[in-house]
């Protein structure tokens, strides 16, 4: 099959046509990929900013159709979705979102009600494999690893059934794809982690897909003002078009404070969200929010990055600094809620799509991402 692969950290992305994919085993499904979003994490994996096994099949934000199910009972994480659960059963022919962290419902974190931090599937996404340790992909007789346990820049992919969530018929493929990572992450950062009160002022650093989704949801839950900070004028314009109260070019703390004062007067910042993955933005957010305010780190920084905060203020300011992986999303619990918000018009995900490209143009889509062009590009694969 065709797929977009990278052979080594920092190497070129190449679309090839000789990748072999396994048939699904018990607890797995074979999915024909319809569409895949191009996420900043794909760029980080390709560039080597995130250490990861290579060679690698990129892509982890996707939707598709189930074309085959493996036989047998499988294991807990593989069959969580098939058994019913909060996500309901899936069957051959169903349209589904692919999710990198399928809850097993049996590990320590799942039992605590934090299926988004499932320990079993966490190993899968960290190592680029399936739950049983194999990759399910080969090229030239050698294993090909799967970006975050998925590898969706391809015509077909094998997935644990527990990592599949059925898509309503009236949700377009591009919208469903973005709910596989970026939009869900931004939305969950607000709904599950920051949880701003009605009337709060929310500042979002980063106007890409994750940041714009966070801004959209902050407005939907009643934030008093939503400010997007991004140095790229195109993304600031997009934020304003999507309903942000203000869009700022950013800079150091003094510059941002000045821009905030000009845009909002003397408004106090309650919540700051870093949707980029730059340690200095977490530190800047900590300086900007009020006493007792909340900073949420959503973007994934480089492996050797360190966040530095003023020691005394950690205690004296009573501010919260929270990590946020994948928006704290439990797919079977939260994706149906996000589908419902989209279908009601409260979460216009389709407006985040700035470009469509075929799979053959995956290298160009990643180049656009690196240059900050557009908000979200979707690869149309079917």
Secondary structure per residue as TSV (DSSP state, phi and psi in degrees):
chain	resnum	aa	ss	phi	psi
A	1	X	-	360.0	166.1
A	2	X	-	-83.3	145.6
A	3	X	E	-162.4	156.7
A	4	X	E	-102.5	118.0
A	5	X	E	-126.3	158.3
A	6	X	E	-131.5	132.9
A	7	X	S	-84.1	-30.2
A	8	X	S	-154.3	156.3
A	9	X	T	-53.8	128.9
A	10	X	T	82.3	-0.2
A	11	X	-	-78.5	169.8
A	12	X	-	-71.0	149.1
A	13	X	E	-87.3	128.1
A	14	X	E	-125.1	133.1
A	15	X	E	-93.2	117.6
A	16	X	E	-116.8	170.5
A	17	X	S	-128.0	21.9
A	18	X	-	-125.7	28.8
A	19	X	E	-86.4	134.0
A	20	X	E	-103.5	139.3
A	21	X	E	-122.4	139.9
A	22	X	-	-66.8	157.4
A	23	X	-	-75.8	150.5
A	24	X	-	-69.1	142.1
A	25	X	-	-96.4	-177.0
A	26	X	T	-55.8	132.2
A	27	X	T	82.5	7.5
A	28	X	E	-123.9	163.2
A	29	X	E	-134.1	148.6
A	30	X	E	-97.5	124.0
A	31	X	E	-117.4	128.4
A	32	X	E	-84.4	117.7
A	33	X	E	-76.3	128.9
A	34	X	E	-93.4	-43.9
A	35	X	E	-154.3	149.3
A	36	X	E	-141.3	132.0
A	37	X	E	-79.3	151.0
A	38	X	-	-101.5	108.1
A	39	X	-	-104.3	154.9
A	40	X	H	-58.7	-29.2
A	41	X	H	-66.5	-33.6
A	42	X	H	-60.7	-41.4
A	43	X	H	-65.0	-40.3
A	44	X	H	-65.5	-38.3
A	45	X	H	-66.3	-45.2
A	46	X	H	-64.3	-39.9
A	47	X	H	-77.2	-18.1
A	48	X	T	93.1	-0.9
A	49	X	S	-61.0	-31.6
A	50	X	S	-107.1	118.8
A	51	X	-	-66.5	132.5
A	52	X	-	-159.0	151.4
A	53	X	-	-62.0	144.9
A	54	X	S	-130.3	158.1
A	55	X	S	-69.1	156.9
A	56	X	E	-132.3	135.7
A	57	X	E	-93.6	117.0
A	58	X	-	-76.1	169.6
A	59	X	-	100.3	129.4
A	60	X	-	-148.1	1.6
A	61	X	E	-117.3	97.2
A	62	X	E	-154.8	165.5
A	63	X	E	-138.6	156.6
A	64	X	E	-169.3	-165.6
A	65	X	E	-122.4	135.0
A	66	X	E	-71.9	124.6
A	67	X	E	-109.6	-16.2
A	68	X	E	-161.4	148.5
A	69	X	E	-118.4	141.0
A	70	X	-	-71.9	155.9
A	71	X	S	-87.7	154.5
A	72	X	S	97.8	172.1
A	73	X	-	-75.3	-26.8
A	74	X	-	69.2	-162.7
A	75	X	-	-115.1	178.3
A	76	X	H	-59.5	-49.3
A	77	X	H	-68.8	-33.3
A	78	X	H	-69.6	-33.1
A	79	X	H	-108.6	9.5
A	80	X	T	-55.3	-42.6
A	81	X	T	-75.5	-39.8
A	82	X	T	-65.2	-30.0
A	83	X	T	-77.1	-6.1
A	84	X	-	119.0	-86.8
A	85	X	T	54.8	-166.1
A	86	X	T	-70.8	-20.7
A	87	X	T	-91.7	-12.6
A	88	X	-	81.3	165.7
A	89	X	-	-76.2	155.4
A	90	X	-	-123.3	156.0
A	91	X	-	-143.1	165.5
A	92	X	T	-56.1	133.7
A	93	X	T	97.6	-17.6
A	94	X	-	-68.9	142.3
A	95	X	E	-82.9	137.9
A	96	X	E	-142.2	153.7
A	97	X	E	-91.5	139.8
A	98	X	E	-93.7	132.2
A	99	X	-	-126.0	131.2
A	100	X	S	-76.0	-13.4
A	101	X	S	-127.9	66.5
A	102	X	-	-64.7	123.0
A	103	X	-	-67.6	134.9
A	104	X	-	-85.4	-17.6
A	105	X	S	65.9	12.4
A	106	X	S	-130.7	-20.4
A	107	X	S	-76.6	175.1
A	108	X	H	-56.7	-43.5
A	109	X	H	-73.5	-40.3
A	110	X	H	-63.0	-41.4
A	111	X	H	-64.5	-30.1
A	112	X	T	-76.0	-1.4
A	113	X	T	85.8	15.9
A	114	X	-	-116.4	63.8
A	115	X	G	-60.3	-22.6
A	116	X	G	-65.3	-16.8
A	117	X	G	-112.6	28.1
A	118	X	-	-47.8	127.4
A	119	X	H	-72.7	-35.6
A	120	X	H	-69.1	-49.8
A	121	X	H	-75.3	-18.8
A	122	X	H	-61.5	-37.5
A	123	X	H	-64.3	-40.8
A	124	X	H	-58.8	-49.0
A	125	X	H	-72.2	-29.2
A	126	X	H	-74.5	-31.5
A	127	X	H	-100.6	-8.0
A	128	X	T	74.2	34.8
A	129	X	S	-128.4	-178.1
A	130	X	-	-87.2	178.0
A	131	X	T	-61.7	-31.1
A	132	X	T	-87.9	4.2
A	133	X	S	96.6	-14.8
A	134	X	-	-85.0	162.1
A	135	X	-	-91.5	-24.8
A	136	X	S	74.0	8.2
A	137	X	E	-137.0	143.6
A	138	X	E	-142.5	150.5
A	139	X	E	-143.6	124.1
A	140	X	T	61.1	30.4
A	141	X	T	82.0	-4.1
A	142	X	E	-107.9	149.1
A	143	X	E	-62.7	145.4
A	144	X	-	-120.0	123.3
A	145	X	E	-78.9	162.1
A	146	X	E	-113.3	122.1
A	147	X	G	-56.5	118.0
A	148	X	G	53.7	32.3
A	149	X	G	81.5	7.8
A	150	X	T	-120.0	-71.3
A	151	X	-	75.4	66.9
A	152	X	-	-99.2	-3.1
A	153	X	S	-81.5	64.3
A	154	X	B	-157.0	163.8
A	155	X	S	-75.0	-29.8
A	156	X	E	-144.9	154.2
A	157	X	E	-150.1	144.9
A	158	X	E	-92.6	134.1
A	159	X	E	-134.9	148.2
A	160	X	E	-61.1	136.0
A	161	X	G	-61.2	-32.0
A	162	X	G	-65.0	-14.2
A	163	X	G	-96.8	17.1
A	164	X	E	-118.3	133.2
A	165	X	E	-125.6	126.9
A	166	X	E	-63.4	143.4
A	167	X	-	-106.1	130.8
A	168	X	-	-58.9	149.3
A	169	X	T	-59.7	-31.0
A	170	X	T	-92.5	11.2
A	171	X	S	-97.8	118.1
A	172	X	-	-65.2	155.4
A	173	X	H	-55.7	-41.5
A	174	X	H	-62.8	-39.2
A	175	X	H	-66.2	-46.8
A	176	X	H	-61.0	-39.6
A	177	X	H	-60.6	-45.9
A	178	X	H	-66.1	-23.2
A	179	X	T	-76.5	-4.0
A	180	X	T	-79.8	-11.2
A	181	X	T	-161.5	-77.5
A	182	X	H	-58.5	-53.1
A	183	X	H	-67.1	-43.0
A	184	X	H	-62.5	-38.8
A	185	X	H	-64.8	-47.3
A	186	X	H	-64.8	-43.6
A	187	X	H	-63.8	-44.9
A	188	X	H	-66.3	-31.8
A	189	X	I	-58.9	-33.0
A	190	X	I	-83.7	-52.4
A	191	X	I	-70.3	-40.0
A	192	X	I	-100.6	-23.6
A	193	X	I	-117.2	-61.8
A	194	X	I	-68.2	-45.6
A	195	X	-	48.4	59.8
A	196	X	-	-64.5	148.3
A	197	X	-	-79.6	158.0
A	198	X	T	-57.8	130.5
A	199	X	T	93.8	-9.5
A	200	X	-	-65.6	153.2
A	201	X	E	-95.8	123.3
A	202	X	E	-116.8	126.5
A	203	X	E	-110.9	127.6
A	204	X	E	-115.0	119.6
A	205	X	E	-88.1	116.1
A	206	X	-	112.6	121.4
A	207	X	-	-107.8	23.7
A	208	X	S	-79.1	-163.8
A	209	X	H	-61.0	-42.2
A	210	X	H	-66.3	-47.8
A	211	X	H	-64.8	-42.2
A	212	X	H	-64.7	-38.1
A	213	X	H	-64.9	-41.7
A	214	X	H	-60.6	-41.9
A	215	X	H	-64.9	-43.3
A	216	X	H	-58.4	-46.2
A	217	X	H	-72.6	-36.3
A	218	X	H	-58.3	-42.4
A	219	X	H	-66.2	-39.1
A	220	X	H	-66.1	-28.8
A	221	X	T	-94.8	9.1
A	222	X	T	99.9	20.4
A	223	X	-	-58.0	143.4
A	224	X	S	-71.6	-32.7
A	225	X	E	-153.4	142.4
A	226	X	E	-125.5	121.4
A	227	X	E	-119.0	126.0
A	228	X	E	-105.3	131.9
A	229	X	E	-114.4	120.3
A	230	X	-	-157.6	136.1
A	231	X	S	-73.0	-13.2
A	232	X	-	-90.8	118.9
A	233	X	H	-59.3	-38.4
A	234	X	H	-59.2	-39.1
A	235	X	H	-75.5	-33.3
A	236	X	H	-64.7	-42.8
A	237	X	H	-61.2	-40.8
A	238	X	H	-62.8	-40.7
A	239	X	H	-61.5	-43.8
A	240	X	H	-65.5	-39.9
A	241	X	H	-65.0	-29.2
A	242	X	T	-86.2	-2.8
A	243	X	T	111.3	6.8
A	244	X	-	-62.3	146.8
A	245	X	S	-67.1	-39.2
A	246	X	E	-153.0	157.3
A	247	X	E	-135.1	123.7
A	248	X	E	-115.5	151.1
A	249	X	-	-76.7	-24.0
A	250	X	-	85.2	-163.6
A	251	X	-	136.3	-151.3
A	252	X	S	-78.8	-178.5
A	253	X	H	-59.8	-41.8
A	254	X	H	-62.7	-43.8
A	255	X	H	-64.3	-44.0
A	256	X	H	-67.2	-40.3
A	257	X	H	-60.1	-41.8
A	258	X	H	-64.2	-42.8
A	259	X	H	-66.2	-38.4
A	260	X	H	-64.4	-42.7
A	261	X	H	-62.7	-39.2
A	262	X	H	-67.6	-36.3
A	263	X	H	-82.2	-37.9
A	264	X	H	-121.9	1.7
A	265	X	T	74.4	-133.2
A	266	X	T	-96.2	23.8
A	267	X	-	-59.0	143.6
A	268	X	-	-96.8	135.0
A	269	X	E	-83.9	125.8
A	270	X	E	-96.2	-37.9
A	271	X	E	-135.2	134.8
A	272	X	E	-124.1	134.4
A	273	X	E	-123.6	122.4
A	274	X	E	-92.6	107.2
A	275	X	-	-102.5	15.7
A	276	X	S	-106.6	-44.9
A	277	X	-	98.9	33.2
A	278	X	-	-113.3	122.5
A	279	X	H	-54.9	-34.9
A	280	X	H	-67.2	-23.7
A	281	X	H	-76.4	-33.2
A	282	X	H	-64.0	-45.0
A	283	X	H	-63.4	-40.1
A	284	X	H	-65.1	-42.8
A	285	X	H	-59.2	-39.5
A	286	X	H	-63.5	-36.1
A	287	X	H	-72.0	-32.1
A	288	X	H	-80.8	-37.1
A	289	X	E	-72.1	154.1
A	290	X	E	-67.1	171.1
A	291	X	E	-57.1	133.3
A	292	X	E	78.0	3.3
A	293	X	E	-73.7	177.6
A	294	X	E	-124.8	133.5
A	295	X	E	-117.3	129.2
A	296	X	E	-118.4	121.3
A	297	X	E	-95.2	109.7
A	298	X	-	-107.3	-46.2
A	299	X	S	-65.3	148.0
A	300	X	-	-94.5	116.4
A	301	X	-	-80.3	177.1
A	302	X	-	-62.0	156.7
A	303	X	T	-60.2	-30.3
A	304	X	T	-99.7	12.1
A	305	X	-	-76.0	148.8
A	306	X	-	-133.8	133.0
A	307	X	-	-92.7	127.1
A	308	X	-	-112.5	124.8
A	309	X	-	-124.3	151.3
A	310	X	-	-67.0	117.3
A	311	X	H	-52.0	-54.4
A	312	X	H	-59.1	-34.1
A	313	X	H	-70.6	-20.4
A	314	X	H	-59.1	-35.4
A	315	X	H	-90.7	-50.0
A	316	X	H	-71.4	-30.0
A	317	X	T	-86.3	-16.0
A	318	X	-	59.8	24.9
A	319	X	-	-83.4	149.8
A	320	X	E	-103.6	131.9
A	321	X	E	-116.8	115.1
A	322	X	E	-119.0	131.6
A	323	X	E	-77.4	153.2
A	324	X	-	-147.4	100.8
A	325	X	S	-94.1	122.2
A	326	X	G	53.3	32.3
A	327	X	G	69.2	13.7
A	328	X	G	61.1	28.4
A	329	X	-	-83.2	124.3
A	330	X	-	-92.6	115.5
A	331	X	H	-60.3	-39.5
A	332	X	H	-75.2	-23.2
A	333	X	H	-87.3	-43.7
A	334	X	H	-97.9	-34.1
A	335	X	H	-62.1	-40.1
A	336	X	H	-59.8	-33.9
A	337	X	H	-64.4	-40.3
A	338	X	H	-72.3	-36.2
A	339	X	H	-57.6	-43.6
A	340	X	H	-64.4	-41.0
A	341	X	H	-61.6	-42.2
A	342	X	H	-63.0	-45.4
A	343	X	H	-67.7	-25.2
A	344	X	T	-85.0	-6.6
A	345	X	T	87.6	3.5
A	346	X	S	-82.1	-16.0
A	347	X	S	-134.3	83.4
A	348	X	-	-76.5	71.3
A	349	X	G	-59.9	-35.0
A	350	X	G	-59.6	-25.6
A	351	X	G	-76.9	-8.9
A	352	X	G	-83.0	-14.8
A	353	X	E	-80.2	112.8
A	354	X	E	-96.9	-15.8
A	355	X	E	-161.2	149.7
A	356	X	E	-115.9	137.6
A	357	X	E	-137.4	153.9
A	358	X	E	-76.6	165.3
A	359	X	G	-55.3	-35.9
A	360	X	G	-59.3	-21.2
A	361	X	G	-101.7	21.4
A	362	X	H	-57.0	-41.1
A	363	X	H	-60.4	-38.2
A	364	X	H	-68.2	-37.8
A	365	X	H	-63.5	-39.8
A	366	X	H	-69.6	-33.0
A	367	X	H	-66.0	-40.3
A	368	X	H	-59.3	-42.9
A	369	X	H	-61.9	-45.8
A	370	X	H	-62.2	-31.6
A	371	X	H	-88.6	-2.3
A	372	X	T	75.6	22.3
A	373	X	-	-85.9	126.0
A	374	X	S	78.4	179.2
A	375	X	S	-102.1	-58.1
A	376	X	E	-144.9	127.4
A	377	X	E	-99.0	139.0
A	378	X	E	-114.8	129.5
A	379	X	E	-86.8	122.3
A	380	X	E	-90.0	110.0
A	381	X	-	-103.6	-36.0
A	382	X	-	-64.4	360.0
